Amino acid sequence: MDVLERIDQQVKNNPVVIYMKGTPQMPQCGFSMRASQALGETGIPFAYVNVLQDPEIFENLPRYADWPTFPQVYIGGELVGGCDITLEMHAKGELKPMMEEAAGKTEGGDAA
């Protein structure tokens, strides 16, 4: 399977996924740490991909959604953004409802 197809499946098969350096438990950069903490503080489960363990994804993810940096947060199959946008949404109280809606759609909710 092509790497862009793999990325596409990960984005579409997980309500919330963060592509980050390291893991939420052992982040390898400050931006990844802060973004994954914001996701975790919502209490809603999310998937993650450690781009440092998958050189193909590390090299090709920036082409997937034309976003050059890590982390990258996808909710409901759409790129939300990186660390700054994720933290801003969390501070405004917008992150959790968006994650809840995406999680609900995949669990037999109001899928359009």
Secondary structure, DSSP 4 states (H G I P E B T S, - for coil): --HHHHHHHHHHHSSEEEEESB-SSSBSSHHHHHHHHHHHHTT---EEEEGGG-HHHHHHHHHHTT--SS-EEEETTEEEESHHHHHHHHHTT-HHHHHHHHHHHHTTS---
